[in-house]
Amino acid sequence: DAFDSIVLLITSFTQKLRPLRPEPYQVLVSELHRRVLLEYVRPLLQVRLVCTSAKMRARVAARLGDEARQLRELFGRL
């Protein structure tokens, strides 16, 4: 899925930046975190999600929760 490929790409990118000194590395990771969240949240806020059933709502909520957990873990490791 597209989200998983984005997480893998970010992980690969940050591994290449690891040799940097801690301060520039942290600045880049902070900016990356900000940009990823903006690009992730912006479409969610711009489009009205219409769930026609409780089952669909539960699926969407579970997926958003899972993606949020993955982002939290990813940036927690960095």
Beta strands, then each sheet from edge to edge (+ up, - down):
end
